[in-house]
Amino acid sequence: MNKITLTGRLTEEPKVTYSAGAEPVARALFNFAVPDMSMKKDGEGNYPTDFFRCTCWGKLAEIVEKHCSKGTKLLLCGRLKNNNYEKDGQKVYSNEIVIDSLEFLEARAAKIQDAQPQEASAAEPTAETEPARTEPPSNAVN
């Protein structure tokens, strides 16, 4: 079984690209910092941190593009993928986490593009149009 679960924060703005073709598919790439709380804190009160390169595709990548930015705290679930290629005659190995699902761990407003207000689309209810809920919504995204 190849399954990984991480809790941490984005270290940078996600980079989102779309494939060419009649139905473009989104791909989001970002680096993710995970504090190692099993270790002792350093002199400044911080835990040692591990950094992971993460990728997600499709609708999940579009959600990351719209709602995530540097510092966003997430719970990520996915799998470890090993990559290798040759560079200057040497075999190079790298790892990435392919994200299957994520959960937002902090309430945060949607990322604002170019610091300009955006209109909500009909598919995305706002506080004025969405009926009141009796149960808190789940933050999990698949």
SULUR-V360823 format. One record per helix or strand of 3 or more residues. SS is the DSSP state (A for helix, B for strand). FROM is the first residue (numbers start at 1). TO is the last residue. Records with the same first field share a line. If there is no record, write none. Layout:
SS->FROM-TO / FROM-TO
//
This chain:
B->4-10 / 15-18 / 26-35 / 49-57 / 73-87 / 90-104
A->58-67 / 113-115
//
